[in-house]
């Protein structure tokens, strides 16, 4: 089985209705390591993580299962940012 990068995030964010627990699976391989970033333009008016926790920043994503949605949602739930 090849790991899907979104499986674990969907379970952690409680999006959808998972039919299994990925923590109980044995992963045999994957496509390689992924690096996710959240990039904010200077015009948004935030320059630090502290400011991202104080000021709402509007981001766009193509869907709730995309990394562009899940990474900011994960940061909001764990770090207290306001994306």
GUROKE-200475 format. One record per residue (C-alpha): x, y, z; residue number from 1; residue in three letters. Coordinates in nm, 3 decimals. Example, Ala and Ser with C-alpha at 12.3 -4.5 7.8 and 13.67 -1.06 7.14 Angstrom:
% residues 2
        X        Y        Z    k    r
    1.230   -0.450    0.780    1  ALA
    1.367   -0.106    0.714    2  SER
//
This chain:
% residues 83
        X        Y        Z    k    r
    0.000    0.000    0.000    1  UNK
    0.128    0.346   -0.081    2  UNK
    0.063    0.619    0.172    3  UNK
   -0.159    0.904    0.059    4  UNK
   -0.029    1.232    0.202    5  UNK
   -0.381    1.346    0.293    6  UNK
   -0.500    1.037    0.482    7  UNK
   -0.344    1.118    0.818    8  UNK
   -0.431    1.488    0.795    9  UNK
   -0.797    1.409    0.720   10  UNK
   -0.817    1.190    1.031   11  UNK
   -0.645    1.453    1.250   12  UNK
   -0.867    1.734    1.119   13  UNK
   -1.178    1.512    1.143   14  UNK
   -1.285    1.594    0.788   15  UNK
   -1.511    1.340    0.623   16  UNK
   -1.598    1.005    0.774   17  UNK
   -1.283    0.788    0.789   18  UNK
   -1.353    0.416    0.747   19  UNK
   -1.022    0.309    0.903   20  UNK
   -0.746    0.429    1.134   21  UNK
   -0.426    0.494    0.933   22  UNK
   -0.225    0.459    1.253   23  UNK
   -0.309    0.089    1.255   24  UNK
   -0.186    0.024    0.899   25  UNK
    0.159   -0.096    0.798   26  UNK
    0.295    0.138    0.530   27  UNK
    0.509   -0.035    0.268   28  UNK
    0.630    0.270    0.082   29  UNK
    0.545    0.609   -0.052   30  UNK
    0.625    0.868   -0.315   31  UNK
    0.887    1.033   -0.098   32  UNK
    0.894    1.313    0.151   33  UNK
    0.667    1.609    0.090   34  UNK
    0.735    1.963    0.200   35  UNK
    0.438    2.187    0.268   36  UNK
    0.459    2.562    0.305   37  UNK
    0.214    2.841    0.369   38  UNK
    0.320    3.156    0.189   39  UNK
    0.166    3.493    0.269   40  UNK
    0.219    3.807    0.066   41  UNK
    0.369    4.106    0.244   42  UNK
    0.055    4.304    0.151   43  UNK
   -0.145    4.083    0.393   44  UNK
    0.008    4.283    0.676   45  UNK
    0.143    3.999    0.890   46  UNK
    0.515    3.942    0.942   47  UNK
    0.535    3.687    1.221   48  UNK
    0.361    3.385    1.370   49  UNK
    0.244    3.605    1.658   50  UNK
    0.073    3.842    1.413   51  UNK
   -0.085    3.543    1.234   52  UNK
   -0.244    3.446    1.566   53  UNK
   -0.384    3.796    1.615   54  UNK
   -0.500    3.896    1.265   55  UNK
   -0.723    3.698    1.028   56  UNK
   -0.561    3.622    0.693   57  UNK
   -0.780    3.500    0.407   58  UNK
   -0.632    3.216    0.200   59  UNK
   -0.770    3.026   -0.098   60  UNK
   -0.789    2.653   -0.166   61  UNK
   -0.938    2.436   -0.439   62  UNK
   -1.115    2.207   -0.192   63  UNK
   -1.129    2.078    0.165   64  UNK
   -0.911    1.777    0.079   65  UNK
   -0.630    1.986   -0.072   66  UNK
   -0.310    2.070    0.114   67  UNK
   -0.391    2.438    0.055   68  UNK
   -0.690    2.390    0.288   69  UNK
   -0.555    2.127    0.527   70  UNK
   -0.224    2.288    0.621   71  UNK
   -0.374    2.624    0.730   72  UNK
   -0.656    2.435    0.909   73  UNK
   -0.398    2.224    1.091   74  UNK
   -0.207    2.540    1.188   75  UNK
   -0.528    2.704    1.313   76  UNK
   -0.612    2.401    1.529   77  UNK
   -0.263    2.348    1.669   78  UNK
   -0.096    2.690    1.672   79  UNK
   -0.395    2.922    1.702   80  UNK
   -0.342    3.106    1.373   81  UNK
   -0.639    3.273    1.202   82  UNK
   -0.622    3.154    0.842   83  UNK
//
